[in-house]
């Protein structure tokens, strides 16, 4: 079964300097029917004005993944990490027993556009940690590139949960096939449009997938997507 979560039905929050689209319930947006899918708890599509951002704040017991589409994030945290996250980078922060961090648009001129993803961890009170790796467009073109996994295989960042996250860029002439390993999947279309087992998805749409052992993803317009394989 493929259940589509249309982009138009996402929560919407406009704070002036920050415009967010919430796939699942988050902050002031609450929908009891949209509290996440399996271990996937949050997908926020954030657009941040130049020079603005999220001041120092705390998290605990969550795996937080950032996936930048345009611009760059300036990250600092209480573990002593300072980094700049650019398009193609995947950042994973394990909040665990507690971490303080800030995220700002690194540019004073250009906007920032990124996805913030929260994954429920396999257990509470993990030791906080940080990881960041880069994946080129070529690695994702016409194929599903593993970017996050429980075992950190194939150069992916390590996520403390039984899941795997893939990124792909699909041209109109291309298609990829994915065998669902854990019984469930979520596809989030970052931009462009695709079909998944014949069902159409466009920019911002998501799809919860259960009971489909194999997924055929075909490009309609040039597209970029994330695929979560979830237990």
PAZAPA-4460 file (N, C-alpha, C; in steps of 0.05 Angstrom, whole numbers, plus 32768, in hexadecimal, padded with zeros to 4 digits):
% residues 231
    n_x    n_y    n_z   ca_x   ca_y   ca_z    c_x    c_y    c_z   seq   type   mol
   8011   7FE8   8000   8000   8000   8000   8012   8019   8000     1      X     A
   800B   802C   7FEF   8019   8046   7FEE   8005   805B   7FF6     2      X     A
   800A   8069   800B   7FF9   807F   8015   8007   8099   8011     3      X     A
   7FFD   80AA   8000   800A   80C3   7FF9   8004   80D9   800D     4      X     A
   8018   80E8   8015   8016   80FF   8026   801B   8118   8015     5      X     A
   8006   8124   8009   800B   813A   7FF6   8019   8152   8003     6      X     A
   802A   815F   7FF4   8038   8177   7FFE   8025   818C   8009     7      X     A
   800E   818F   7FFC   7FFB   81A4   8003   7FEE   819F   801E     8      X     A
   7FEF   8186   8028   7FE4   8180   8042   7FF7   8182   805A     9      X     A
   8010   8188   8054   8024   818B   8069   801E   81A3   807B    10      X     A
   8027   81A2   8093   8025   81BA   80A4   8036   81D0   8099    11      X     A
   802E   81E9   809E   803C   8200   8093   8040   8215   80A9    12      X     A
   8059   821D   80AC   8060   8231   80C0   8071   8247   80B4    13      X     A
   8069   8260   80B5   8078   8276   80AA   807E   828A   80C0    14      X     A
   8098   828A   80C8   80A2   829C   80DD   80B1   82B4   80D2    15      X     A
   80AE   82BA   80B8   80BC   82D0   80AC   80D8   82C7   80A3    16      X     A
   80EA   82C3   80B6   8105   82BB   80B0   8106   829D   80AA    17      X     A
   80F1   828E   80B2   80F0   8271   80AF   80D5   8269   80A4    18      X     A
   80D6   8259   808E   80BD   824E   8083   80C1   822F   8083    19      X     A
   80AF   8221   8091   80B1   8205   8095   8099   81F6   808A    20      X     A
   809D   81E0   807E   8088   81CD   8076   808C   81B3   8087    21      X     A
   8078   81AB   8096   807A   8194   80A8   806B   817C   809D    22      X     A
   8079   8167   8095   806C   814F   808C   805D   8142   80A3    23      X     A
   8069   8143   80BB   805C   8137   80D3   8059   814D   80E8    24      X     A
   8049   8146   80FD   8044   815A   8112   805E   8164   811E    25      X     A
   805F   817E   8122   8078   818B   812C   8070   81A6   8136    26      X     A
   807B   81AD   814E   8077   81C7   815A   8059   81CE   815C    27      X     A
   8051   81E4   8150   8035   81ED   8152   8022   81DE   813F    28      X     A
   802E   81CF   812C   801D   81BF   811A   8019   81A3   8126    29      X     A
   8000   819D   812B   7FFA   8182   8137   7FE3   8175   8129    30      X     A
   7FE8   815D   8120   7FD3   814D   8113   7FD7   8130   811D    31      X     A
   7FC4   8127   812D   7FC6   810C   8139   7FCA   80F6   8125    32      X     A
   7FC2   80FA   810C   7FC5   80E6   80F7   7FE0   80E8   80EA    33      X     A
   7FF0   80FC   80F1   800A   8100   80E4   801F   8104   80F9    34      X     A
   8025   80EE   8108   8039   80EF   811E   8053   80E2   8116    35      X     A
   8056   80DC   80FC   806E   80CE   80F3   8067   80B4   80E5    36      X     A
   807B   80A6   80DC   8077   808C   80CF   808D   807A   80D7    37      X     A
   8086   8064   80E6   809A   8052   80F2   80AE   8062   8103    38      X     A
   80C8   8060   80FE   80DB   806F   810E   80E0   808B   8103    39      X     A
   80D4   8091   80ED   80D7   80AC   80E1   80C3   80BF   80EF    40      X     A
   80CD   80D3   80FD   80BD   80E4   810D   80B8   8100   8101    41      X     A
   80CD   810B   80F4   80CB   8127   80EA   80D8   8128   80CE    42      X     A
   80CA   8136   80BC   80D6   8140   80A3   80CD   815D   80A1    43      X     A
   80DF   8170   80A6   80D9   818C   80A3   80E9   8197   808B    44      X     A
   80DB   81A4   8079   80E8   81B2   8063   80EA   81CF   806B    45      X     A
   8102   81D9   8071   8107   81F3   807C   8114   8205   8068    46      X     A
   810B   821E   8066   8117   8233   8057   811E   824A   806A    47      X     A
   8138   8250   806C   8142   8263   8080   814E   827B   8072    48      X     A
   8146   8293   807C   8150   82AC   8070   816E   82AF   8075    49      X     A
   817C   82BE   8063   8199   82C3   8067   819F   82CE   8083    50      X     A
   81B4   82C2   808F   81BE   82CB   80A8   81AD   82C4   80C0    51      X     A
   8197   82B6   80BC   8185   82AF   80D2   8187   8291   80D8    52      X     A
   817A   8288   80EE   817C   826C   80F4   8171   8266   8110    53      X     A
   8177   824E   8119   816D   8243   8132   8183   8247   8147    54      X     A
   817D   8257   815B   8191   825B   8171   8195   8242   8181    55      X     A
   81A7   8243   8194   81AE   822B   81A3   8195   8220   81B2    56      X     A
   8191   8207   81AE   817A   81F9   81BA   8181   81DC   81BE    57      X     A
   8171   81CE   81CD   8178   81B2   81D5   8167   819D   81C8    58      X     A
   8173   8185   81C5   8164   816D   81BC   816F   8156   81CD    59      X     A
   815E   8141   81CF   8167   8128   81DB   8157   8111   81CE    60      X     A
   8163   80F9   81CF   8157   80E1   81C6   814B   80E3   81AB    61      X     A
   815A   80ED   8198   8152   80EE   817C   816A   80ED   816A    62      X     A
   8167   80E0   8152   817A   80E1   813D   8171   80F7   812A    63      X     A
   8182   810B   8126   817B   8123   8116   818C   8123   80FD    64      X     A
   8180   8124   80E6   818E   8124   80CC   8187   813D   80BD    65      X     A
   819B   814B   80B2   8198   8162   80A1   81A0   815C   8085    66      X     A
   8190   8164   8072   8195   8160   8055   8191   817A   8047    67      X     A
   81A6   8186   803E   81A5   81A2   8033   81A0   81A1   8015    68      X     A
   818D   81B2   800C   8186   81B4   7FF0   8193   81CC   7FE3    69      X     A
   8192   81E3   7FF1   819E   81FC   7FE7   81AA   820B   7FFE    70      X     A
   81C0   8219   7FFA   81CC   8228   800F   81DD   8217   8021    71      X     A
   81E2   8220   8039   81F3   8211   804C   81EB   8217   8069    72      X     A
   81EF   8203   807A   81E8   8206   8096   8202   8209   80A6    73      X     A
   8203   821C   80B8   8219   821F   80CC   8210   8211   80E5    74      X     A
   821D   81FC   80ED   8215   81EB   8104   822A   81EE   811A    75      X     A
   8220   81F1   8133   8231   81F0   814B   8222   81E1   8161    76      X     A
   8231   81D1   8171   8223   81C2   8186   8235   81C0   819F    77      X     A
   8228   81B5   81B4   8235   81B3   81CE   824A   819D   81CF    78      X     A
   824C   818D   81B9   8261   8179   81B8   827B   8185   81AD    79      X     A
   827A   819E   81A6   8292   81AC   819B   8293   81AB   817D    80      X     A
   827E   81A1   8170   827E   81A0   8153   8277   81BB   8147    81      X     A
   8286   81C3   8133   827F   81DA   8123   8283   81D3   8106    82      X     A
   826E   81D6   80F5   8270   81CD   80DA   825E   81DE   80C8    83      X     A
   8262   81DC   80AE   8251   81E7   809A   8246   81D0   8089    84      X     A
   822C   81CF   8086   821F   81B9   8078   8215   81C3   805D    85      X     A
   821D   81B8   8047   8217   81C2   802C   8207   81AD   801D    86      X     A
   81FC   81B5   8006   81ED   81A2   7FF5   81FE   818A   7FEF    87      X     A
   81F3   8172   7FF2   8201   8159   7FEE   820B   814D   8009    88      X     A
   820C   815E   801E   8214   8154   8038   81FC   8147   8047    89      X     A
   8202   8133   8056   81EE   8128   8069   81FA   8129   8085    90      X     A
   81EC   8137   8096   81F5   813A   80B2   81E3   8129   80C4    91      X     A
   81EF   811B   80D7   81E0   810C   80EB   81EA   8114   8106    92      X     A
   81D7   811B   8117   81DD   8122   8133   81CC   8110   8145    93      X     A
   81DA   8101   8156   81CC   80F1   816A   81C9   8101   8183    94      X     A
   81B0   8109   818A   81AC   811A   81A1   81B0   810B   81BB    95      X     A
   81A6   80F2   81BC   81AB   80E0   81D3   81A4   80EC   81EE    96      X     A
   81B7   80EC   8200   81B3   80F6   821B   81AF   8114   821C    97      X     A
   81B4   8122   8206   81B0   813F   8205   81C6   814E   81F7    98      X     A
   81BE   815F   81E5   81D2   8170   81D7   81C5   818B   81D1    99      X     A
   81D6   81A0   81D2   81CE   81BB   81CB   81DB   81C1   81B0   100      X     A
   81CB   81CD   819E   81D7   81D5   8184   81C9   81ED   8178   101      X     A
   81D6   81F9   8165   81CA   820F   8156   81CE   820A   8138   102      X     A
   81BC   8214   8128   81BD   8212   810B   81B5   822C   80FE   103      X     A
   81C8   8237   80EE   81C3   8251   80E1   81C8   824E   80C3   104      X     A
   81BA   825F   80B4   81C1   8263   8098   81DD   826F   8097   105      X     A
   81F0   8260   808B   820C   8269   808A   8210   8282   807A   106      X     A
   81FD   8288   8067   8200   829E   8055   81F1   82B6   805F   107      X     A
   81FC   82CE   805A   81EE   82E7   8060   81DE   82F1   8048   108      X     A
   81E1   82E3   8031   81D4   82EC   8019   81C0   82D8   800E   109      X     A
   81C6   82BE   8010   81B7   82A9   8002   81A5   829A   8016   110      X     A
   818D   8292   800D   817B   8283   801F   8185   8266   8023   111      X     A
   817C   8259   8037   8182   823E   803E   8169   822D   803B   112      X     A
   816B   8216   802E   8155   8204   802A   815F   81E8   8031   113      X     A
   8152   81DB   8045   815C   81C1   804E   8145   81B1   805A   114      X     A
   814A   8197   805C   8138   8185   806A   8144   817E   8085   115      X     A
   8134   8180   809A   813C   8176   80B4   812B   815D   80BA   116      X     A
   8138   8147   80C1   812B   812D   80C4   8132   8123   80E0   117      X     A
   811D   8119   80EE   8121   810D   8108   811A   80EF   8106   118      X     A
   812B   80DE   8111   8127   80C2   8113   8127   80BA   8130   119      X     A
   8113   80AB   8139   8113   80A1   8154   812A   808C   8157   120      X     A
   813A   808F   816C   8151   807D   816F   8149   8061   8179   121      X     A
   815B   804E   8176   8156   8033   817F   8153   8030   819D   122      X     A
   815F   8043   81AC   815C   8043   81C9   8162   805F   81D3   123      X     A
   8159   8064   81EB   815D   807E   81F8   8179   8080   8203   124      X     A
   8181   8099   8209   819A   80A0   8217   81B3   8096   8209   125      X     A
   81B4   8098   81EF   81CC   8093   81E0   81E0   80AA   81E5   126      X     A
   81FA   80A4   81E1   820E   80B9   81E4   820C   80CC   81CC   127      X     A
   820A   80E6   81D0   8208   80F9   81BA   8220   80F6   81A7   128      X     A
   821B   80F9   818D   8231   80F8   817A   8228   8107   8160   129      X     A
   823C   810B   814F   8238   811B   8137   8247   810E   811F   130      X     A
   823B   810F   8108   8248   8105   80F0   823E   8114   80D7   131      X     A
   824F   8118   80C4   8248   8127   80AC   8258   811C   8094   132      X     A
   824A   8115   807F   8258   810B   8067   824B   8117   804E   133      X     A
   825B   8118   8038   8253   8124   801F   824D   810E   800A   134      X     A
   8238   8113   7FFB   8231   8100   7FE5   822C   8111   7FCC   135      X     A
   823B   810B   7FB7   8239   811B   7F9F   821F   8115   7F8F   136      X     A
   8218   8128   7F7E   8200   8124   7F6D   8204   810B   7F5B   137      X     A
   821D   8106   7F52   8222   80EF   7F41   821C   80D5   7F4F   138      X     A
   8222   80D4   7F69   821D   80BC   7F78   81FF   80B5   7F7A   139      X     A
   81EE   80CA   7F78   81D1   80C7   7F7B   81C2   80C6   7F61   140      X     A
   81D0   80CC   7F4B   81C2   80CE   7F31   81BA   80B3   7F26   141      X     A
   81A0   80AF   7F23   8195   8096   7F18   8198   807E   7F2A   142      X     A
   819D   8083   7F44   81A0   806D   7F56   819A   8077   7F73   143      X     A
   8193   8064   7F84   818F   8069   7FA0   81A9   8067   7FAF   144      X     A
   81B3   807D   7FB9   81CD   807D   7FC7   81C7   807C   7FE5   145      X     A
   81D1   8068   7FF3   81CE   8065   800F   81DD   807C   801D   146      X     A
   81CF   808C   802D   81DC   80A3   803B   81DB   80A1   8059   147      X     A
   81C9   8090   8064   81C8   808C   8081   81BE   806F   8086   148      X     A
   81CB   8062   8099   81C3   8046   809F   81CC   803F   80BB   149      X     A
   81BF   802A   80C6   81C6   8022   80E2   81E3   8018   80E4   150      X     A
   81ED   800B   80CF   8208   8001   80CF   821C   8013   80C2   151      X     A
   8213   802A   80B7   8226   803D   80AB   8235   8031   8093   152      X     A
   8229   801E   8086   8237   8010   806F   8238   8023   8057   153      X     A
   824A   801C   8045   824E   802A   802B   8252   8048   802E   154      X     A
   825E   8050   8044   8265   806C   8048   824E   807D   8052   155      X     A
   8238   8070   805A   8221   807F   8064   8226   8089   8081   156      X     A
   8218   809D   808A   8219   80A5   80A6   820A   808F   80B6   157      X     A
   8211   808C   80CF   8206   8078   80E0   81EE   8083   80F0   158      X     A
   81D7   8075   80EE   81BF   807D   80FC   81B8   8067   8110   159      X     A
   81B1   806F   8128   81AC   805B   813D   818F   8052   813D   160      X     A
   8188   8044   8127   816D   803A   8123   816E   8026   810C   161      X     A
   815C   8012   810C   815B   7FFF   80F6   814D   800C   80DE   162      X     A
   815C   801B   80CE   8151   8029   80B7   8168   802E   80A3   163      X     A
   8161   8035   808B   8175   803E   8077   8169   8055   8068   164      X     A
   8179   8069   8062   8170   8080   8053   8180   8082   803A   165      X     A
   8172   8085   8023   817E   8087   8009   8176   80A2   7FFD   166      X     A
   8188   80AD   7FED   8183   80C5   7FDD   8187   80BF   7FBF   167      X     A
   8176   80CA   7FAF   8179   80C5   7F92   8171   80DE   7F82   168      X     A
   817D   80E1   7F6B   8175   80F4   7F56   816D   80E4   7F3E   169      X     A
   8155   80E9   7F34   8149   80D9   7F1F   8142   80EB   7F07   170      X     A
   814E   80E6   7EF0   8147   80F4   7ED7   812D   80E8   7ECC   171      X     A
   811F   80F7   7EBA   8106   80ED   7EAE   8109   80D2   7EA1   172      X     A
   8121   80CC   7E97   8125   80B3   7E88   812E   809C   7E9A   173      X     A
   8131   80A2   7EB4   813D   808E   7EC6   8128   8082   7ED9   174      X     A
   812E   8069   7EE2   811E   805C   7EF7   8131   804B   7F08   175      X     A
   8129   8049   7F21   8139   8038   7F34   8125   8026   7F42   176      X     A
   812F   800F   7F4A   811F   7FFB   7F58   812C   7FF6   7F74   177      X     A
   811B   7FF6   7F88   8124   7FF2   7FA3   8114   7FDB   7FB0   178      X     A
   8122   7FC7   7FBA   8114   7FB2   7FC9   8113   7FBB   7FE7   179      X     A
   80FB   7FBD   7FF1   80F8   7FC6   800D   8101   7FB1   8020   180      X     A
   8116   7FB7   8030   8123   7FA4   8041   8115   7FA0   805C   181      X     A
   8108   7FB5   8066   80FE   7FB4   8081   80DF   7FB4   8083   182      X     A
   80D2   7FB3   806D   80B5   7FB0   806D   80A5   7FCA   8068   183      X     A
   80B3   7FE1   806D   80A6   7FFB   806A   80B9   800F   805D   184      X     A
   80AD   8023   8050   80BE   8038   8044   80AF   8052   8044   185      X     A
   80BE   8068   8044   80B3   8082   8040   80C3   808F   8029   186      X     A
   80B6   809B   8016   80C3   80AA   8001   80BB   80C7   8004   187      X     A
   80CF   80D9   8004   80CB   80F6   8004   80D6   8102   7FEB   188      X     A
   80C6   810F   7FDB   80CF   811C   7FC2   80DA   8137   7FCA   189      X     A
   80F3   813C   7FC5   8100   8155   7FCC   80FA   816A   7FB6   190      X     A
   80FC   8162   7F9D   80F5   8173   7F87   80F0   8162   7F6E   191      X     A
   80E0   816D   7F5B   80D9   815F   7F43   80C1   814D   7F47   192      X     A
   80BE   8139   7F35   80A7   8127   7F38   80AF   810B   7F2E   193      X     A
   80A3   80F7   7F3B   80A9   80DB   7F36   808F   80CB   7F36   194      X     A
   8091   80B2   7F2F   807D   809E   7F36   8089   8088   7F47   195      X     A
   807A   807E   7F59   8082   8067   7F6A   806E   8051   7F66   196      X     A
   8077   803B   7F5A   8064   8026   7F53   804B   8031   7F45   197      X     A
   8050   8044   7F34   803B   8050   7F23   802C   8067   7F2F   198      X     A
   8031   806D   7F49   8023   8083   7F56   8034   809D   7F55   199      X     A
   8026   80B3   7F4E   8035   80CC   7F49   803A   80DB   7F63   200      X     A
   8053   80E5   7F66   805C   80F6   7F7C   806A   810E   7F71   201      X     A
   8065   8125   7F7D   8073   813E   7F74   8081   814B   7F8B   202      X     A
   808E   8162   7F85   809E   8170   7F99   808F   8173   7FB4   203      X     A
   809C   816A   7FCA   8090   816D   7FE4   807E   8157   7FED   204      X     A
   8076   8146   7FDA   8065   812F   7FE1   8075   811A   7FEF   205      X     A
   8068   810B   8001   8073   80F4   800E   8061   80DC   8009   206      X     A
   806B   80C4   800F   805B   80AC   800C   8064   8098   8021   207      X     A
   8050   808E   8030   8054   8078   8043   804E   805E   8035   208      X     A
   8061   804B   8036   805F   8033   8026   8062   801A   8039   209      X     A
   804E   8009   8037   804E   7FF0   8047   8043   7FDA   8035   210      X     A
   8050   7FC2   8037   8046   7FAB   8028   804D   7FAC   800B   211      X     A
   8060   7FBC   8003   806A   7FBD   7FE7   8087   7FB4   7FE8   212      X     A
   808C   7F9B   7FE0   80A7   7F90   7FE3   80BB   7F9D   7FD0   213      X     A
   80B2   7FA9   7FBA   80C4   7FB5   7FA7   80B8   7FCF   7F9D   214      X     A
   80C9   7FE4   7F9A   80C0   7FFE   7F91   80CF   8005   7F77   215      X     A
   80BF   800C   7F63   80CB   8017   7F4A   80C6   8034   7F49   216      X     A
   80DB   8044   7F49   80DA   8061   7F4A   80E3   806B   7F2F   217      X     A
   80D2   807A   7F21   80D8   8084   7F07   80D6   80A3   7F06   218      X     A
   80E8   80AF   7EF9   80E8   80CC   7EF6   80D3   80D6   7EE2   219      X     A
   80C5   80EB   7EEA   80B2   80F8   7ED8   80BE   8113   7ECF   220      X     A
   80C4   8124   7EE3   80D6   813A   7EDF   80EF   8134   7EEF   221      X     A
   8105   8142   7EE8   811E   813D   7EF8   8118   8141   7F15   222      X     A
   8120   812D   7F25   8117   812C   7F41   812D   8124   7F54   223      X     A
   812A   812C   7F6D   813B   8123   7F83   8129   8119   7F99   224      X     A
   8131   8103   7FA5   8120   80F7   7FB9   8130   80EA   7FCF   225      X     A
   8123   80E5   7FE6   812D   80D6   7FFC   811B   80BD   8000   226      X     A
   8128   80A6   8004   8119   808E   800A   8122   8083   8025   227      X     A
   810F   807F   8037   8115   8074   8051   810B   8057   8052   228      X     A
   811D   8044   8057   8115   8028   805A   8114   8023   8078   229      X     A
   80FB   801D   8082   80F6   801E   809F   80EB   8003   80A9   230      X     A
   80F4   7FFC   80C1   80EA   7FE4   80CE   80CE   7FEA   80DA   231      X     A
***
